[in-house]
Amino acid sequence: MEHTKHLWRAILILLVVSIGYLLGRGFLVPESFGKYGHYRGDNLQEQMNIRVPKHGNGMESCGFCHEEKVETIVETPHRVINCETCHATLRSHVEYESIEKFLEDPDSYDKTAEMEIHSAQELCIKCHDYQLAKPDDYKTIVVVEHLEERDMELGPYVCFECHDPHDPEM
C-alpha cells in the first residue's frame, strides 16, 4: 500500500478536477445551450428582438400592393416560392418598424425604393437546369442547348425575354 500512495493522489486529483469541471459547467453553461445546435438557443429570440426582420411574409405582405401579381402566381407552379426568393427583401422596398405593424396597416407605409430582381442565373437556371436527380415531370432545360435553339446568349435576365416568372407558362 505504501508504494501506491502516488496513484491514490493522482486518482484523488483527477476526481476533484472532474467534479469541479462538472459542477462548474453546470453553473456556467446556460440551460438553452445545445437546444438547436452548438450555441445558446435563447440567442435566437434575443437576436430577433434586436433586429427588425428584413423579410416580409411573402405573398401576404406583397399582396397589399401587388394583388394582381399574387392572383396570377397562385395559379402557377411558382406559388410555392416566396416572393423574396426572386426579389430583394421587403425592407429594401418599404421601410417599416415591424412586420406586425406593417400587416396591420400597409397603406400607411410608402415605397422607399424600386424592388430589386435577382438575375436569371441566380434564379431560373438554379431550379430549371437539367439534372438527372430531378423528377421527370419537373420542367427542366439544358441551358446551353435551349439558348442555342433560340439564338440567344446567356445574360443576367435572358430568361425574362421569353418567360414571365409570375406566369411561367409560355
MDAnalysis code that builds the backbone (N, CA, C; Angstrom):
import MDAnalysis as mda
import numpy as np

u = mda.Universe.empty(510, n_residues=170, atom_resindex=np.repeat(np.arange(170), 3), trajectory=True)
u.add_TopologyAttr("name", ["N", "CA", "C"] * 170)
u.add_TopologyAttr("resid", np.arange(1, 171))
u.add_TopologyAttr("resname", ["MET", "GLU", "HIS", "THR", "LYS", "HIS", "LEU", "TRP", "ARG", "ALA", "ILE", "LEU", "ILE", "LEU", "LEU", "VAL", "VAL", "SER", "ILE", "GLY", "TYR", "LEU", "LEU", "GLY", "ARG", "GLY", "PHE", "LEU", "VAL", "PRO", "GLU", "SER", "PHE", "GLY", "LYS", "TYR", "GLY", "HIS", "TYR", "ARG", "GLY", "ASP", "ASN", "LEU", "GLN", "GLU", "GLN", "MET", "ASN", "ILE", "ARG", "VAL", "PRO", "LYS", "HIS", "GLY", "ASN", "GLY", "MET", "GLU", "SER", "CYS", "GLY", "PHE", "CYS", "HIS", "GLU", "GLU", "LYS", "VAL", "GLU", "THR", "ILE", "VAL", "GLU", "THR", "PRO", "HIS", "ARG", "VAL", "ILE", "ASN", "CYS", "GLU", "THR", "CYS", "HIS", "ALA", "THR", "LEU", "ARG", "SER", "HIS", "VAL", "GLU", "TYR", "GLU", "SER", "ILE", "GLU", "LYS", "PHE", "LEU", "GLU", "ASP", "PRO", "ASP", "SER", "TYR", "ASP", "LYS", "THR", "ALA", "GLU", "MET", "GLU", "ILE", "HIS", "SER", "ALA", "GLN", "GLU", "LEU", "CYS", "ILE", "LYS", "CYS", "HIS", "ASP", "TYR", "GLN", "LEU", "ALA", "LYS", "PRO", "ASP", "ASP", "TYR", "LYS", "THR", "ILE", "VAL", "VAL", "VAL", "GLU", "HIS", "LEU", "GLU", "GLU", "ARG", "ASP", "MET", "GLU", "LEU", "GLY", "PRO", "TYR", "VAL", "CYS", "PHE", "GLU", "CYS", "HIS", "ASP", "PRO", "HIS", "ASP", "PRO", "GLU", "MET"])
u.atoms.positions = np.array([
    [0.815, -1.184, 0.000],
    [0.000, 0.000, 0.000],
    [0.866, 1.259, 0.000],
    [2.023, 1.184, 0.588],
    [2.911, 2.335, 0.655],
    [3.392, 2.751, -0.732],
    [3.558, 1.797, -1.613],
    [4.039, 2.097, -2.958],
    [2.949, 2.647, -3.872],
    [1.709, 2.608, -3.427],
    [0.607, 3.077, -4.286],
    [0.091, 4.453, -3.876],
    [0.753, 5.125, -2.924],
    [0.311, 6.451, -2.479],
    [0.231, 7.430, -3.652],
    [1.234, 7.401, -4.535],
    [1.236, 8.350, -5.661],
    [0.055, 8.091, -6.619],
    [-0.356, 6.824, -6.738],
    [-1.505, 6.516, -7.578],
    [-2.793, 7.060, -6.964],
    [-2.944, 6.896, -5.649],
    [-4.139, 7.391, -4.973],
    [-4.208, 8.910, -5.030],
    [-3.053, 9.572, -4.917],
    [-3.032, 11.039, -5.037],
    [-3.477, 11.452, -6.447],
    [-2.994, 10.780, -7.471],
    [-3.366, 11.093, -8.856],
    [-4.854, 10.863, -9.074],
    [-5.380, 9.772, -8.540],
    [-6.803, 9.478, -8.668],
    [-7.628, 10.543, -7.956],
    [-7.194, 10.947, -6.742],
    [-7.891, 11.974, -5.982],
    [-7.892, 13.307, -6.743],
    [-6.745, 13.684, -7.298],
    [-6.650, 14.937, -8.066],
    [-7.571, 14.862, -9.288],
    [-7.545, 13.743, -9.990],
    [-8.399, 13.559, -11.165],
    [-9.875, 13.630, -10.783],
    [-10.226, 13.031, -9.662],
    [-11.600, 13.055, -9.176],
    [-12.032, 14.477, -8.821],
    [-11.187, 15.226, -8.110],
    [-11.504, 16.613, -7.733],
    [-11.658, 17.482, -8.989],
    [-10.751, 17.323, -9.946],
    [-10.828, 18.107, -11.187],
    [-12.104, 17.757, -11.959],
    [-12.442, 16.478, -12.043],
    [-13.651, 16.058, -12.772],
    [-14.911, 16.605, -12.117],
    [-14.999, 16.499, -10.806],
    [-16.172, 17.022, -10.100],
    [-16.235, 18.537, -10.243],
    [-15.093, 19.200, -10.113],
    [-15.043, 20.655, -10.297],
    [-15.492, 21.055, -11.692],
    [-15.054, 20.304, -12.693],
    [-15.451, 20.590, -14.080],
    [-16.953, 20.441, -14.250],
    [-17.515, 19.339, -13.766],
    [-18.947, 19.090, -13.930],
    [-19.792, 20.118, -13.178],
    [-19.384, 20.461, -11.948],
    [-20.122, 21.473, -11.189],
    [-19.993, 22.842, -11.855],
    [-18.792, 23.183, -12.262],
    [-18.559, 24.474, -12.925],
    [-19.333, 24.577, -14.228],
    [-19.340, 23.515, -14.996],
    [-20.070, 23.512, -16.266],
    [-21.562, 23.677, -16.013],
    [-22.076, 23.030, -14.979],
    [-23.490, 23.153, -14.641],
    [-23.882, 24.572, -14.288],
    [-22.978, 25.310, -13.630],
    [-23.263, 26.690, -13.250],
    [-22.992, 27.674, -14.383],
    [-22.025, 27.392, -15.242],
    [-21.595, 28.360, -16.245],
    [-22.248, 28.204, -17.616],
    [-22.656, 26.997, -17.974],
    [-23.242, 26.780, -19.298],
    [-24.749, 27.018, -19.210],
    [-25.286, 27.917, -20.041],
    [-26.713, 28.213, -19.992],
    [-27.568, 26.981, -20.294],
    [-28.770, 26.982, -19.753],
    [-29.673, 25.849, -19.911],
    [-30.041, 25.602, -21.378],
    [-30.114, 26.676, -22.155],
    [-30.539, 26.523, -23.551],
    [-29.386, 26.147, -24.491],
    [-28.187, 26.011, -23.966],
    [-27.055, 25.647, -24.818],
    [-27.278, 24.258, -25.405],
    [-27.110, 24.146, -26.713],
    [-27.245, 22.864, -27.381],
    [-28.663, 22.510, -27.786],
    [-29.619, 23.381, -27.507],
    [-31.010, 23.086, -27.831],
    [-31.221, 22.946, -29.344],
    [-30.587, 23.820, -30.122],
    [-30.726, 23.798, -31.580],
    [-29.414, 23.484, -32.286],
    [-28.351, 23.415, -31.577],
    [-27.032, 23.211, -32.163],
    [-25.981, 23.582, -31.130],
    [-24.767, 23.793, -31.575],
    [-23.678, 24.080, -30.645],
    [-23.618, 25.579, -30.352],
    [-24.708, 26.111, -29.789],
    [-24.790, 27.512, -29.377],
    [-25.946, 27.645, -28.396],
    [-26.061, 28.823, -27.824],
    [-27.103, 29.100, -26.836],
    [-28.418, 29.357, -27.559],
    [-29.407, 28.499, -27.347],
    [-30.681, 28.576, -28.041],
    [-31.439, 29.870, -27.790],
    [-31.334, 30.434, -26.597],
    [-32.029, 31.685, -26.274],
    [-31.536, 32.844, -27.130],
    [-30.346, 32.710, -27.706],
    [-29.793, 33.787, -28.515],
    [-30.643, 34.058, -29.753],
    [-31.331, 33.055, -30.272],
    [-32.167, 33.263, -31.453],
    [-33.238, 34.313, -31.185],
    [-33.970, 34.156, -30.091],
    [-35.019, 35.122, -29.768],
    [-34.426, 36.484, -29.448],
    [-33.293, 36.511, -28.757],
    [-32.649, 37.783, -28.439],
    [-32.272, 38.533, -29.710],
    [-31.725, 37.835, -30.691],
    [-31.336, 38.475, -31.949],
    [-32.564, 38.939, -32.725],
    [-33.639, 38.177, -32.665],
    [-34.864, 38.592, -33.353],
    [-35.443, 39.852, -32.719],
    [-35.284, 40.007, -31.415],
    [-35.786, 41.194, -30.736],
    [-34.921, 42.415, -31.019],
    [-33.638, 42.207, -31.249],
    [-32.712, 43.309, -31.505],
    [-32.891, 43.859, -32.908],
    [-33.009, 42.974, -33.875],
    [-33.042, 43.369, -35.291],
    [-34.465, 43.309, -35.830],
    [-34.815, 44.322, -36.598],
    [-36.095, 44.290, -37.294],
    [-35.917, 43.361, -38.490],
    [-36.766, 42.353, -38.628],
    [-36.614, 41.441, -39.765],
    [-36.734, 42.185, -41.084],
    [-35.911, 41.801, -42.025],
    [-35.946, 42.429, -43.343],
    [-36.963, 41.760, -44.236],
    [-37.352, 40.546, -43.888],
    [-38.250, 39.787, -44.740],
    [-39.693, 39.988, -44.319],
    [-40.560, 39.950, -45.296],
    [-41.988, 40.016, -45.032],
    [-42.538, 38.613, -44.918],
    [-43.818, 38.489, -45.156],
    [-44.467, 37.183, -45.099],
    [-44.822, 36.713, -46.500],
    [-43.954, 36.993, -47.441],
    [-44.172, 36.554, -48.810],
    [-45.410, 37.183, -49.416],
    [-46.251, 36.356, -49.983],
    [-47.417, 36.864, -50.712],
    [-48.368, 37.650, -49.818],
    [-48.405, 37.309, -48.540],
    [-49.274, 38.047, -47.619],
    [-48.837, 39.510, -47.537],
    [-47.544, 39.769, -47.416],
    [-47.028, 41.131, -47.321],
    [-47.091, 41.846, -48.662],
    [-46.747, 41.145, -49.723],
    [-46.651, 41.767, -51.048],
    [-48.021, 42.001, -51.673],
    [-48.987, 41.164, -51.298],
    [-50.302, 41.209, -51.915],
    [-51.065, 42.498, -51.691],
    [-50.739, 43.256, -50.664],
    [-51.443, 44.508, -50.415],
    [-51.294, 45.467, -51.587],
    [-50.082, 45.553, -52.113],
    [-49.816, 46.486, -53.215],
    [-49.758, 45.792, -54.574],
    [-49.462, 44.501, -54.562],
    [-49.256, 43.773, -55.820],
    [-50.275, 42.636, -55.947],
    [-51.525, 42.964, -55.705],
    [-52.590, 41.956, -55.682],
    [-52.703, 41.206, -57.018],
    [-52.573, 41.931, -58.120],
    [-52.701, 41.306, -59.447],
    [-51.617, 40.250, -59.664],
    [-50.378, 40.563, -59.273],
    [-49.280, 39.598, -59.429],
    [-49.521, 38.368, -58.557],
    [-49.965, 38.583, -57.333],
    [-50.212, 37.465, -56.416],
    [-51.331, 36.580, -56.956],
    [-52.401, 37.187, -57.456],
    [-53.507, 36.398, -58.012],
    [-53.051, 35.550, -59.201],
    [-52.137, 36.105, -59.999],
    [-51.613, 35.367, -61.154],
    [-50.732, 34.215, -60.697],
    [-49.836, 34.489, -59.767],
    [-48.826, 33.483, -59.398],
    [-49.407, 32.327, -58.595],
    [-50.486, 32.553, -57.860],
    [-51.069, 31.449, -57.083],
    [-51.666, 30.373, -57.973],
    [-51.847, 30.664, -59.249],
    [-52.373, 29.695, -60.205],
    [-51.259, 28.935, -60.928],
    [-50.003, 29.206, -60.578],
    [-48.865, 28.607, -61.283],
    [-48.058, 27.702, -60.343],
    [-47.152, 26.918, -60.899],
    [-46.276, 26.098, -60.046],
    [-45.369, 26.940, -59.138],
    [-45.159, 28.210, -59.482],
    [-44.313, 29.078, -58.663],
    [-44.998, 29.557, -57.392],
    [-46.243, 29.142, -57.157],
    [-46.978, 29.576, -55.960],
    [-46.282, 29.160, -54.670],
    [-45.443, 28.151, -54.725],
    [-44.756, 27.661, -53.521],
    [-43.475, 28.439, -53.225],
    [-43.134, 29.365, -54.091],
    [-41.898, 30.132, -53.920],
    [-42.230, 31.479, -53.294],
    [-41.551, 31.826, -52.227],
    [-41.741, 33.104, -51.553],
    [-41.295, 34.226, -52.488],
    [-42.009, 35.342, -52.495],
    [-41.672, 36.478, -53.369],
    [-40.213, 36.915, -53.189],
    [-39.750, 36.888, -51.948],
    [-38.401, 37.381, -51.654],
    [-37.302, 36.418, -52.096],
    [-37.669, 35.283, -52.626],
    [-36.683, 34.390, -53.214],
    [-36.165, 35.006, -54.508],
    [-37.057, 35.595, -55.268],
    [-36.690, 36.190, -56.555],
    [-36.416, 37.689, -56.454],
    [-37.097, 38.331, -55.536],
    [-36.925, 39.772, -55.354],
    [-36.105, 40.014, -54.103],
    [-35.708, 41.253, -53.916],
    [-34.989, 41.617, -52.695],
    [-35.946, 41.541, -51.506],
    [-35.432, 41.795, -50.329],
    [-36.267, 41.737, -49.133],
    [-37.286, 42.871, -49.139],
    [-38.405, 42.649, -48.487],
    [-39.455, 43.664, -48.389],
    [-38.901, 44.956, -47.802],
    [-38.031, 44.840, -46.847],
    [-37.487, 46.019, -46.157],
    [-36.658, 46.910, -47.083],
    [-36.108, 46.350, -48.159],
    [-35.348, 47.180, -49.095],
    [-36.293, 47.958, -50.015],
    [-37.571, 47.655, -49.955],
    [-38.587, 48.231, -50.830],
    [-39.549, 49.142, -50.047],
    [-39.801, 48.781, -48.779],
    [-40.704, 49.532, -47.908],
    [-40.072, 49.599, -46.521],
    [-40.015, 50.795, -45.947],
    [-39.448, 50.956, -44.609],
    [-40.562, 50.767, -43.574],
    [-40.360, 49.867, -42.610],
    [-41.365, 49.617, -41.575],
    [-40.674, 49.274, -40.266],
    [-41.413, 49.473, -39.157],
    [-40.857, 49.217, -37.826],
    [-40.861, 47.726, -37.506],
    [-41.984, 47.086, -37.754],
    [-42.095, 45.649, -37.526],
    [-43.087, 45.093, -38.543],
    [-42.924, 43.847, -38.887],
    [-43.805, 43.228, -39.881],
    [-45.243, 43.192, -39.374],
    [-45.418, 43.051, -38.056],
    [-46.762, 43.024, -37.492],
    [-47.482, 44.355, -37.729],
    [-46.761, 45.482, -37.476],
    [-47.365, 46.803, -37.686],
    [-47.628, 47.039, -39.166],
    [-46.719, 46.568, -40.001],
    [-46.916, 46.712, -41.450],
    [-48.177, 45.979, -41.896],
    [-48.370, 44.758, -41.407],
    [-49.527, 43.962, -41.818],
    [-50.843, 44.537, -41.290],
    [-50.785, 45.263, -40.148],
    [-51.995, 45.886, -39.604],
    [-52.499, 47.014, -40.502],
    [-51.557, 47.822, -41.033],
    [-51.958, 48.974, -41.843],
    [-50.919, 49.233, -42.943],
    [-50.884, 48.406, -43.966],
    [-49.863, 48.553, -45.006],
    [-49.981, 49.852, -45.806],
    [-51.179, 50.422, -45.861],
    [-51.364, 51.652, -46.636],
    [-50.665, 52.852, -46.013],
    [-50.290, 52.747, -44.746],
    [-49.636, 53.880, -44.093],
    [-48.126, 53.914, -44.371],
    [-47.629, 52.956, -45.125],
    [-46.205, 52.901, -45.435],
    [-45.984, 53.218, -46.911],
    [-44.947, 53.981, -47.187],
    [-44.624, 54.361, -48.560],
    [-43.489, 53.520, -49.104],
    [-43.517, 53.339, -50.407],
    [-42.423, 52.640, -51.093],
    [-41.179, 53.523, -50.998],
    [-40.063, 52.938, -50.598],
    [-38.834, 53.713, -50.432],
    [-37.836, 53.491, -51.560],
    [-38.006, 52.417, -52.324],
    [-37.072, 52.120, -53.415],
    [-37.717, 51.135, -54.374],
    [-37.159, 51.070, -55.586],
    [-37.606, 50.064, -56.543],
    [-37.207, 48.686, -56.033],
    [-37.990, 47.695, -56.366],
    [-37.702, 46.336, -55.928],
    [-36.653, 45.705, -56.832],
    [-35.593, 45.246, -56.237],
    [-34.526, 44.569, -56.979],
    [-35.021, 43.192, -57.426],
    [-34.625, 42.791, -58.615],
    [-34.956, 41.459, -59.120],
    [-33.645, 40.719, -59.328],
    [-33.533, 39.544, -58.758],
    [-32.321, 38.755, -58.931],
    [-32.224, 38.276, -60.366],
    [-31.021, 38.017, -60.827],
    [-30.823, 37.627, -62.221],
    [-31.293, 36.202, -62.478],
    [-31.507, 35.906, -63.750],
    [-31.963, 34.576, -64.159],
    [-30.965, 33.499, -63.767],
    [-29.678, 33.844, -63.789],
    [-28.670, 32.849, -63.414],
    [-28.780, 32.492, -61.941],
    [-29.183, 33.458, -61.121],
    [-29.357, 33.184, -59.697],
    [-30.656, 32.431, -59.423],
    [-31.628, 32.591, -60.297],
    [-32.952, 32.053, -60.028],
    [-33.371, 30.936, -60.959],
    [-33.806, 31.310, -62.153],
    [-34.415, 30.353, -63.088],
    [-33.511, 29.146, -63.320],
    [-32.265, 29.444, -63.655],
    [-31.346, 28.367, -64.023],
    [-31.031, 27.480, -62.821],
    [-30.989, 28.073, -61.655],
    [-30.708, 27.294, -60.446],
    [-31.729, 26.174, -60.257],
    [-32.985, 26.454, -60.578],
    [-34.037, 25.449, -60.404],
    [-34.313, 24.637, -61.666],
    [-34.213, 25.272, -62.828],
    [-34.686, 24.626, -64.052],
    [-33.588, 24.045, -64.938],
    [-32.333, 24.129, -64.527],
    [-31.258, 23.483, -65.290],
    [-31.408, 21.969, -65.140],
    [-31.234, 21.254, -66.236],
    [-31.447, 19.806, -66.240],
    [-30.466, 19.092, -65.311],
    [-30.995, 18.201, -64.501],
    [-30.203, 17.315, -63.654],
    [-30.946, 15.984, -63.578],
    [-30.198, 14.915, -63.612],
    [-30.823, 13.586, -63.591],
    [-31.676, 13.357, -62.346],
    [-31.303, 13.958, -61.250],
    [-31.992, 13.700, -59.988],
    [-33.382, 14.323, -59.926],
    [-33.694, 15.249, -60.814],
    [-34.999, 15.905, -60.765],
    [-36.077, 14.990, -61.338],
    [-37.290, 15.066, -60.804],
    [-38.388, 14.210, -61.290],
    [-38.674, 14.466, -62.769],
    [-39.206, 13.478, -63.452],
    [-39.487, 13.578, -64.888],
    [-40.500, 14.688, -65.209],
    [-41.460, 14.919, -64.313],
    [-42.481, 15.924, -64.600],
    [-42.052, 17.347, -64.213],
    [-40.835, 17.498, -63.690],
    [-40.308, 18.814, -63.333],
    [-39.740, 19.464, -64.593],
    [-40.167, 20.673, -64.892],
    [-39.742, 21.326, -66.130],
    [-38.291, 21.768, -66.030],
    [-37.448, 21.131, -66.853],
    [-36.030, 21.469, -66.882],
    [-35.594, 21.687, -68.328],
    [-34.448, 22.357, -68.469],
    [-33.849, 22.577, -69.786],
    [-32.350, 22.350, -69.669],
    [-31.729, 22.033, -70.789],
    [-30.272, 22.070, -70.868],
    [-29.989, 23.482, -71.358],
    [-29.482, 24.321, -70.483],
    [-29.401, 25.759, -70.732],
    [-28.703, 26.080, -72.049],
    [-27.544, 25.500, -72.278],
    [-26.776, 25.816, -73.491],
    [-27.592, 25.484, -74.737],
    [-28.186, 24.299, -74.777],
    [-28.998, 23.895, -75.932],
    [-30.213, 24.802, -76.096],
    [-30.876, 25.103, -74.998],
    [-32.080, 25.937, -75.022],
    [-31.760, 27.308, -75.618],
    [-30.649, 27.900, -75.205],
    [-30.285, 29.221, -75.712],
    [-29.820, 29.153, -77.159],
    [-29.080, 28.098, -77.527],
    [-28.612, 27.952, -78.916],
    [-29.792, 27.805, -79.871],
    [-30.815, 27.049, -79.467],
    [-32.006, 26.872, -80.305],
    [-32.685, 28.200, -80.609],
    [-32.581, 29.132, -79.675],
    [-33.244, 30.430, -79.825],
    [-32.279, 31.523, -80.249],
    [-31.044, 31.131, -80.561],
    [-30.001, 32.066, -80.987],
    [-29.839, 33.202, -79.961],
    [-29.730, 32.806, -78.698],
    [-29.585, 33.770, -77.603],
    [-28.306, 33.470, -76.843],
    [-27.836, 34.472, -76.107],
    [-26.648, 34.306, -75.270],
    [-27.044, 34.444, -73.809],
    [-26.311, 33.756, -72.967],
    [-26.588, 33.800, -71.535],
    [-26.280, 35.195, -70.997],
    [-27.251, 35.774, -70.345],
    [-27.102, 37.083, -69.721],
    [-27.909, 37.099, -68.440],
    [-27.779, 38.155, -67.659],
    [-28.434, 38.172, -66.348],
    [-29.955, 38.019, -66.400],
    [-30.605, 38.549, -67.435],
    [-32.077, 38.492, -67.484],
    [-32.579, 37.805, -68.747],
    [-31.786, 36.891, -69.292],
    [-32.122, 36.240, -70.553],
    [-33.440, 35.483, -70.478],
    [-33.744, 34.860, -69.380],
    [-34.986, 34.079, -69.263],
    [-36.217, 34.978, -69.368],
    [-36.096, 36.209, -68.861],
    [-37.240, 37.113, -68.824],
    [-37.593, 37.656, -70.203],
    [-36.737, 37.437, -71.195],
    [-37.055, 37.895, -72.554],
    [-38.218, 37.100, -73.133],
    [-38.364, 35.844, -72.730],
    [-39.454, 34.998, -73.246],
    [-40.438, 34.577, -72.151],
    [-39.987, 34.502, -70.920],
    [-40.802, 33.960, -69.832],
    [-41.131, 35.045, -68.812],
    [-42.349, 35.007, -68.314],
    [-42.764, 35.858, -67.207],
    [-42.749, 34.973, -65.963],
    [-41.867, 35.238, -65.000],
    [-41.791, 34.361, -63.821],
    [-43.079, 34.340, -62.995],
    [-43.918, 35.367, -63.120],
    [-45.193, 35.371, -62.408],
    [-46.224, 34.505, -63.123],
    [-45.969, 34.190, -64.371],
    [-46.829, 33.304, -65.155],
    [-45.902, 32.481, -66.056],
    [-45.222, 31.483, -65.488],
    [-44.105, 30.830, -66.172],
    [-44.432, 30.055, -67.442],
    [-45.701, 29.743, -67.688],
    [-46.013, 29.041, -68.923],
    [-45.747, 29.980, -70.092],
    [-45.325, 29.423, -71.232],
    [-45.052, 30.286, -72.398],
    [-46.342, 30.639, -73.097],
])
